[in-house]
Amino acid sequence: DYPVKVKGLSVGKVGVTSSSAYGEVFNLKHLQDFNGHYDVGGAGTRGVTVGAGKSGTLMTNQAGVIVRISSTQQGVSVNATGGGVDMQLK
């Protein structure tokens, strides 16, 4: 587990004052490849299997790293705002 600083995510449900999320990382060959700007549904996410019944926002960065972010609360969605998401290991 690594703590990550994230910019550009929104939590979508009225009345939610705080929430948490978790992410799964794919195609990470070198730890330093994780940091960067992630685009939602980028070309690198096509054909990626993340597990039966799993949902979330799939994003890819310039190094080909794919991240699936999901809320830890049932019924609460996690979405990228506008131009994607910036993520950096703390």
PASEBA-1860 file (N, C-alpha, C; in nm, 3 decimals):
! residues 90
1> DYPVKVKG> 0.084/-0.119/0.000/0.000/0.000/0.000/0.088/0.124/0.000 ~ 0.051/0.221/-0.084/0.124/0.347/-0.092/0.024/0.461/-0.084 ~ 0.050/0.563/-0.001/-0.037/0.680/0.000/-0.013/0.761/-0.128 ~ -0.123/0.816/-0.182/-0.117/0.888/-0.309/-0.188/1.022/-0.296 ~ -0.127/1.126/-0.350/-0.189/1.258/-0.358/-0.263/1.264/-0.491 ~ -0.392/1.299/-0.486/-0.477/1.299/-0.605/-0.542/1.435/-0.623 ~ -0.539/1.486/-0.746/-0.609/1.610/-0.780/-0.700/1.582/-0.899 ~ -0.826/1.624/-0.889/-0.917/1.613/-1.002/-1.023/1.506/-0.991
9> LSVGKVGV> -1.052/1.457/-0.869/-1.159/1.359/-0.850/-1.277/1.422/-0.780 ~ -1.397/1.375/-0.814/-1.517/1.418/-0.742/-1.588/1.294/-0.689 ~ -1.659/1.313/-0.578/-1.738/1.207/-0.518/-1.883/1.241/-0.546 ~ -1.956/1.151/-0.613/-2.089/1.184/-0.662/-2.204/1.124/-0.585 ~ -2.251/1.193/-0.482/-2.375/1.157/-0.415/-2.413/1.273/-0.324 ~ -2.537/1.318/-0.334/-2.584/1.429/-0.252/-2.584/1.387/-0.105 ~ -2.537/1.476/-0.019/-2.536/1.449/0.123/-2.409/1.384/0.174 ~ -2.318/1.351/0.086/-2.192/1.290/0.129/-2.096/1.402/0.168
17> TSSSAYGE> -2.053/1.403/0.293/-1.961/1.507/0.338/-1.816/1.462/0.334 ~ -1.794/1.333/0.341/-1.658/1.280/0.326/-1.667/1.139/0.271 ~ -1.562/1.098/0.209/-1.559/0.965/0.151/-1.415/0.921/0.136 ~ -1.396/0.795/0.111/-1.263/0.746/0.080/-1.273/0.656/-0.043 ~ -1.160/0.635/-0.105/-1.156/0.554/-0.226/-1.033/0.465/-0.221 ~ -1.032/0.366/-0.306/-0.915/0.280/-0.319/-0.887/0.262/-0.467 ~ -0.767/0.224/-0.498/-0.732/0.205/-0.638/-0.652/0.077/-0.659 ~ -0.668/0.022/-0.775/-0.588/-0.093/-0.818/-0.503/-0.047/-0.935
25> VFNLKHLQ> -0.379/-0.090/-0.939/-0.283/-0.043/-1.040/-0.241/-0.161/-1.128 ~ -0.237/-0.135/-1.259/-0.200/-0.236/-1.358/-0.090/-0.180/-1.448 ~ -0.009/-0.266/-1.504/0.097/-0.229/-1.600/0.206/-0.142/-1.539 ~ 0.226/-0.147/-1.408/0.330/-0.068/-1.343/0.459/-0.149/-1.340 ~ 0.554/-0.108/-1.421/0.682/-0.179/-1.428/0.786/-0.118/-1.334 ~ 0.782/0.014/-1.317/0.875/0.087/-1.230/0.793/0.183/-1.145 ~ 0.821/0.190/-1.016/0.745/0.273/-0.924/0.736/0.419/-0.970 ~ 0.845/0.471/-1.027/0.846/0.611/-1.070/0.750/0.636/-1.187
33> DFNGHYDV> 0.705/0.530/-1.257/0.610/0.546/-1.368/0.470/0.580/-1.319 ~ 0.445/0.565/-1.189/0.311/0.591/-1.136/0.274/0.739/-1.143 ~ 0.367/0.827/-1.106/0.338/0.971/-1.100/0.305/1.025/-1.238 ~ 0.202/1.111/-1.243/0.170/1.174/-1.370/0.024/1.209/-1.384 ~ -0.011/1.248/-1.507/-0.148/1.286/-1.542/-0.219/1.165/-1.602 ~ -0.338/1.137/-1.553/-0.416/1.023/-1.599/-0.539/1.072/-1.674 ~ -0.562/1.013/-1.790/-0.682/1.041/-1.869/-0.782/0.929/-1.847 ~ -0.909/0.965/-1.839/-1.014/0.866/-1.816/-1.040/0.790/-1.945
41> GGAGTRGV> -1.045/0.657/-1.933/-1.079/0.573/-2.048/-0.982/0.584/-2.163 ~ -0.855/0.606/-2.134/-0.755/0.617/-2.239/-0.741/0.488/-2.318 ~ -0.673/0.497/-2.431/-0.658/0.382/-2.520/-0.599/0.261/-2.450 ~ -0.512/0.282/-2.354/-0.448/0.171/-2.284/-0.541/0.092/-2.196 ~ -0.662/0.144/-2.168/-0.754/0.073/-2.079/-0.842/-0.024/-2.154 ~ -0.842/-0.023/-2.285/-0.927/-0.114/-2.362/-0.876/-0.257/-2.345 ~ -0.969/-0.348/-2.318/-0.934/-0.488/-2.306/-0.872/-0.527/-2.173 ~ -0.872/-0.437/-2.076/-0.817/-0.468/-1.945/-0.925/-0.534/-1.859
49> TVGAGKSG> -0.894/-0.649/-1.803/-0.986/-0.717/-1.714/-0.948/-0.683/-1.571 ~ -1.042/-0.625/-1.496/-1.013/-0.584/-1.359/-1.082/-0.673/-1.256 ~ -1.155/-0.774/-1.301/-1.217/-0.866/-1.207/-1.368/-0.869/-1.222 ~ -1.426/-0.982/-1.197/-1.570/-1.000/-1.212/-1.646/-0.910/-1.116 ~ -1.743/-0.838/-1.169/-1.830/-0.755/-1.088/-1.767/-0.629/-1.035 ~ -1.646/-0.598/-1.075/-1.581/-0.477/-1.025/-1.612/-0.360/-1.116 ~ -1.636/-0.245/-1.054/-1.661/-0.124/-1.132/-1.573/-0.014/-1.076 ~ -1.564/0.092/-1.150/-1.482/0.204/-1.107/-1.442/0.286/-1.227
57> TLMTNQAG> -1.362/0.386/-1.203/-1.314/0.472/-1.310/-1.177/0.424/-1.354 ~ -1.165/0.386/-1.481/-1.037/0.342/-1.537/-0.965/0.461/-1.598 ~ -0.837/0.474/-1.564/-0.756/0.585/-1.614/-0.619/0.533/-1.653 ~ -0.555/0.601/-1.749/-0.421/0.563/-1.792/-0.332/0.687/-1.800 ~ -0.202/0.669/-1.775/-0.110/0.783/-1.783/-0.014/0.768/-1.900 ~ 0.080/0.860/-1.911/0.174/0.865/-2.023/0.269/0.746/-2.026 ~ 0.286/0.676/-1.914/0.376/0.560/-1.908/0.301/0.429/-1.931 ~ 0.170/0.437/-1.957/0.090/0.317/-1.979/0.038/0.252/-1.853
65> VIVRISST> 0.056/0.320/-1.738/0.005/0.268/-1.611/-0.146/0.289/-1.609 ~ -0.219/0.186/-1.567/-0.365/0.193/-1.559/-0.405/0.186/-1.413 ~ -0.499/0.273/-1.374/-0.550/0.276/-1.237/-0.702/0.266/-1.242 ~ -0.759/0.182/-1.158/-0.904/0.176/-1.140/-0.933/0.226/-1.000 ~ -1.008/0.337/-0.992/-1.042/0.396/-0.862/-1.190/0.373/-0.835 ~ -1.220/0.328/-0.713/-1.357/0.304/-0.670/-1.377/0.359/-0.530 ~ -1.501/0.394/-0.499/-1.535/0.440/-0.366/-1.541/0.321/-0.271 ~ -1.509/0.345/-0.145/-1.523/0.240/-0.045/-1.666/0.234/0.009
73> QQGVSVNA> -1.751/0.331/-0.029/-1.889/0.334/0.015/-1.980/0.287/-0.098 ~ -2.070/0.194/-0.069/-2.162/0.144/-0.170/-2.255/0.255/-0.215 ~ -2.277/0.266/-0.345/-2.367/0.366/-0.401/-2.306/0.502/-0.421 ~ -2.179/0.518/-0.390/-2.110/0.646/-0.410/-2.011/0.628/-0.524 ~ -2.023/0.715/-0.625/-1.933/0.703/-0.740/-1.816/0.799/-0.728 ~ -1.704/0.759/-0.784/-1.584/0.842/-0.788/-1.558/0.872/-0.935 ~ -1.552/1.000/-0.970/-1.536/1.039/-1.110/-1.425/1.142/-1.126 ~ -1.363/1.140/-1.243/-1.263/1.242/-1.276/-1.336/1.369/-1.318
81> TGGGVDMQ> -1.283/1.482/-1.278/-1.341/1.610/-1.317/-1.265/1.666/-1.435 ~ -1.339/1.716/-1.534/-1.277/1.787/-1.646/-1.168/1.713/-1.719 ~ -1.045/1.764/-1.709/-0.935/1.717/-1.792/-0.854/1.603/-1.737 ~ -0.909/1.518/-1.654/-0.834/1.405/-1.602/-0.790/1.424/-1.459 ~ -0.697/1.340/-1.416/-0.655/1.335/-1.276/-0.503/1.335/-1.268 ~ -0.450/1.410/-1.173/-0.306/1.409/-1.146/-0.283/1.328/-1.019 ~ -0.191/1.231/-1.027/-0.160/1.148/-0.911/-0.010/1.142/-0.889 ~ 0.026/1.145/-0.760/0.167/1.142/-0.723/0.181/1.065/-0.592
89> LK> 0.280/0.976/-0.586/0.308/0.906/-0.461/0.357/1.005/-0.357 ~ 0.308/0.992/-0.233/0.350/1.084/-0.126/0.484/1.043/-0.071
END
